[in-house]
Amino acid sequence: MATAAATSASEPEAESKAGPKADGEEDEVKAARTRRKVLSRAVAAATYKTVGPGWDQQEEGVSESDGDEYAMASSAESSPGEYEWEYDEEEEKNQLEIERLEEQLSINVYDYNCHVDLIRLLRLEGELTKVRMARQKMSEIFPLTEELWLEWLHDEISMAQDGLDREHVYDLFEKAVKDYICPNIWLEYGQYSVGGIGQKGGLEKVRSVFERALSSVGLHMTKGLALWEAYREFESAIVEAARLEKVHSLFRRQLAIPLYDMEATFAEYEEWSEDPVPESVIQNYNKALQQLEKYKPYEEALLQAEAPRLSEYQAYIDFEMKIGDPARIQLIFERALVENCLVPDLWIRYSQYLDRQLKVKDLVLSVHNRAVRNCPWTVALWSRYLLAMERHGVDHQVISVTFEKALNAGFIQATDYVEIWQAYLDYLRRRVDFKQDSSKELEELRAAFTRALEYLKQEVEERFNESGDPSCVIMQNWARIEARLCNNMQKARELWDSIMTRGNAKYANMWLEYYNLERAHGDTQHCRKALHRAVQCTSDYPEHVCEVLLTMERTEGSLEDWDTAVQKTETRLARVNEQRMKAAEKEAALVQQEEEKAEQRKRARAEKKALKKKKKTRGPEKRGADEDDEKEWGDDEEEQPSKRRRVENSIPAAGETQNIEVAAGPAGKCATVDVEPPSKQKEKAASLKRDMPKVLHDSSKDSITVFVSNLPYSMQEPDVKLRPLFEACGEVVQIRPIFSNRGDFRGYCYVEFKEEKSALQALEMDRKSVEGRPMFVSPCVDKSKNPDFKVFRYSTSLEKHKLFISGLPFSCTKEELEEICKAHGTVKDLRLVTNRAGKPKGLAYVEYENESQASQAVMKMDGMTIKENVIKVAISNPPQRKVPEKPETRKAPGGPMLLPQTYGARGKGRTQLSLLPRALQRPSAAAPQAENGPAAAPAVAASAATEAPKMSNADFAKLFLRK
């Protein structure tokens, strides 16, 4: 059947090369195309065929349904014209899609969804040879899910005819059961092996498969029962007296294990057995029932939860780890990984347990291999895999091949490549016997160090725009090995020279590391030379280097050496102090300029306020001096003089007022009412606003009050409309909207609650849409007393479980984007970024449940097209905001030195395919930022009155770069 299909698959290609054909030949080609289509339908039907009582008929050859399909093919061959129009257009469309998918896989072989789509289309088109190759290729890169394996196995089972085909299916089953522990696949394997019982060794094969299945998933509390029953039914079908003891044994083994529906199994055993159930079996059964009660809460939690149920599995794993049964621990880990195969932490925990507890070579290496195939982007899994292979004595060639696979896995950060190189170099170093002057292993180690440096420079720097190893850790390790283990100080000095030329000469700690190496394995002359160079080059802590040089000369140097060292250190420190003085003067000048500008603004405000008071005293309704001095709570914006003049000039001339009669006066008679022009009405509204009683600021109520801003200016009766919204948080005492002097709503208000917890709950309503605008809700803080207060509720550091998406169409809704993101993991939160008017900016933040889901989403979604817009997706890492430093935080010359700054990689990271366009910075060790409250103010150290203000690390960096 496979040969015929392959022949028919090649016929269209032959047709394109042969040119025009006779009518009979054209009909034959059309009939062959129809047969291929029908064959694909037969394969699809066989996939979903349920294995049941008709198993033997299915295994003997072509089934009845297959015969019907062949009959259809025969009829189609005799009259191909009526089917041709159905398939031509669909076939052409599918072929184009197949070509596109194959091209895409040639570019990125790690595209999981592309593999799945290609297999589906090839299977639909009946390309049996190609679909086998596609499945084989995918299985070499990724572990296949239970559904993909069952589909593949059913296709191969439906086409198996002779013993060779059956052996091929057996091989597929062996591969399938190694990817994940799936009870359904083991059940299919056992039932399929029953079909070959007539062959040589068939009975032993069946029993071997079932015994392995029981040892693998027989403890599965919800799905293990089916395997036990299938095995018993098979043994019961063999009508031999000697086999009865085998059935007895299976019953007794099953009843000693806690499984669901144990009571029915015990009742079945009592009915089947002619003799009474032994007391030992009853005791084991009762003990298993008691164990079942302990496991039930965890199993029920899994049944009630929705996939992937990671937290439920973790609780179950913790319970099994306390009990300590290795078989059950292994099973619960395997069950958890079926649904959480993309969670690196779960693989790390499982492999760690196997490495430290079981230590079974085949099992340990198998789990490590599956871990890196499921999460190839996680460098920790590759490092652990290399250690496990070395621990169990795997051949060096195999370890080297595994390392090469790790390099091609596509890590997210440049530092990941440094880590995997370090792990491999450590392994190579442990292979070397340094008692020998030269060996093959030592040369291989040196060659690996050379290749590592070239790889980081050429591959990693080009991909990530950084080396990932700014401190040259790999080169430092190489230098230490050459100095300490190989006694080759000349090579070590060459390496340190290279380290210093890569931007590390300005750091004191790098020079001191070199100095210590020279002290241990070099000579005094090179130590002195290194320290003299350090004095001239160090820019972060030159005092420390000068002190080390003087200490060395004091204990070991001659008088001439001492004089030279003193002269150099004094000259260097004098120049450093001069540079610091200039920097401090410049900073002081900038501070003075800022103070002068602030004083000018203060005077301007005072003059404007005096002018405002003067105009108010000239108005028709003069207010008292004491009332003028009182400031309305929150109404701190000053009125524009132009608006004030327009109000004053809007008084109508005498005689403009119109008198009209209005019915239903106070006494039931007609009354006259003065209807004034709009200008007069606005003036009266402003007058009424001025006459309204003011509520002075009460700072004691800040804890129960929130400030609401960015409200629509056109909102009518804001207090009435906002009250229902905030009453959901608690009892509202007062809502105070702020109006201008003309009576216009200014877009913000104060909401006072009765309890503090209500105010805290109201802060959660920040960014809630009100009449098409996002409403800002923040704590009530007097900024005149807290100038450093800032409100920003979102994190500004690297968050590996959160994505930043740009380039979105403005018409994209939150629901549409969430539907797209759900395909790659569990979306915990999604936020579309808008401006103050509520209009979308084409940006979004998507928070996933864990880091691995976010990493997968980056690889799958970056470059995706949404409504004709190509989006960019990166790990969330907002650029750091520059915060102006206070003058008192500066450091003057002569002050105490600050602690050394830890310099790390900037963290720009891209995948192997350059799918992360944003720089990934490592989170700093700074204090955590407040989500919705005052930001932490810079710490100001107390200093003596004679000392100038201290400088920050940033000031030192700016200072030393201006040499």
HELIX and SHEET records of a PDB file:
HELIX    1   1 ALA A    2  ALA A   18  1                                  17    
HELIX    2   2 ASP A   23  THR A   47  1                                  25    
HELIX    3   3 TRP A   55  GLU A   60  1                                   6    
HELIX    4   4 GLU A   64  SER A   78  1                                  15    
HELIX    5   5 GLY A   81  ILE A  107  1                                  27    
HELIX    6   6 TYR A  112  GLU A  125  1                                  14    
HELIX    7   7 LEU A  128  ILE A  141  1                                  14    
HELIX    8   8 GLU A  146  MET A  159  1                                  14    
HELIX    9   9 GLY A  163  ASP A  179  1                                  17    
HELIX   10  10 PRO A  183  VAL A  194  1                                  12    
HELIX   11  11 GLY A  202  VAL A  217  1                                  16    
HELIX   12  12 GLY A  224  ALA A  237  1                                  14    
HELIX   13  13 ALA A  241  ARG A  243  5                                   3    
HELIX   14  14 LEU A  244  LEU A  255  1                                  12    
HELIX   15  15 MET A  262  TRP A  272  1                                  11    
HELIX   16  16 GLU A  279  GLN A  304  1                                  26    
HELIX   17  17 LEU A  310  ILE A  323  1                                  14    
HELIX   18  18 PRO A  326  GLU A  339  1                                  14    
HELIX   19  19 PRO A  344  TYR A  353  1                                  10    
HELIX   20  20 LEU A  354  LEU A  358  3                                   5    
HELIX   21  21 LYS A  361  ASN A  374  1                                  14    
HELIX   22  22 VAL A  379  ARG A  391  1                                  13    
HELIX   23  23 HIS A  396  LEU A  407  1                                  12    
HELIX   24  24 ALA A  414  ARG A  431  1                                  18    
HELIX   25  25 LYS A  440  TYR A  455  1                                  16    
HELIX   26  26 LEU A  456  VAL A  460  3                                   5    
HELIX   27  27 GLU A  461  PHE A  464  1                                   4    
HELIX   28  28 VAL A  473  ARG A  480  1                                   8    
HELIX   29  29 ILE A  481  LEU A  485  3                                   5    
HELIX   30  30 MET A  489  ILE A  499  1                                  11    
HELIX   31  31 MET A  500  ASN A  504  3                                   5    
HELIX   32  32 ALA A  508  HIS A  521  1                                  14    
HELIX   33  33 THR A  524  CYS A  537  1                                  14    
HELIX   34  34 PRO A  542  GLU A  556  1                                  15    
HELIX   35  35 LEU A  559  ARG A  618  1                                  60    
HELIX   36  36 ALA A  625  ASP A  629  1                                   5    
HELIX   37  37 PRO A  641  GLU A  648  1                                   8    
HELIX   38  38 PRO A  678  ASP A  691  1                                  14    
HELIX   39  39 SER A  699  ILE A  704  5                                   6    
HELIX   40  40 PRO A  718  GLU A  727  1                                  10    
HELIX   41  41 GLU A  756  ALA A  762  1                                   7    
HELIX   42  42 LEU A  763  MET A  765  5                                   3    
HELIX   43  43 LYS A  814  CYS A  821  1                                   8    
HELIX   44  44 LYS A  822  HIS A  824  5                                   3    
HELIX   45  45 GLU A  851  MET A  861  1                                  11    
HELIX   46  46 PRO A  887  THR A  889  5                                   3    
HELIX   47  47 ASN A  953  LEU A  961  1                                   9    
SHEET    1   A 2 GLN A 658  VAL A 662  0                                        
SHEET    2   A 2 ALA A 671  VAL A 675 -1                                        
SHEET    1   B 5 VAL A 732  PHE A 739  0                                        
SHEET    2   B 5 PHE A 745  PHE A 753 -1                                        
SHEET    3   B 5 THR A 705  SER A 709 -1                                        
SHEET    4   B 5 ARG A 773  PRO A 779 -1                                        
SHEET    5   B 5 LYS A 768  VAL A 770 -1                                        
SHEET    1   C 4 VAL A 827  THR A 834  0                                        
SHEET    2   C 4 PRO A 840  TYR A 848 -1                                        
SHEET    3   C 4 GLU A 799  SER A 806 -1                                        
SHEET    4   C 4 LYS A 872  SER A 876 -1                                        
SHEET    1   D 2 THR A 865  ILE A 866  0                                        
SHEET    2   D 2 ASN A 869  VAL A 870 -1                                        
END                                                                             
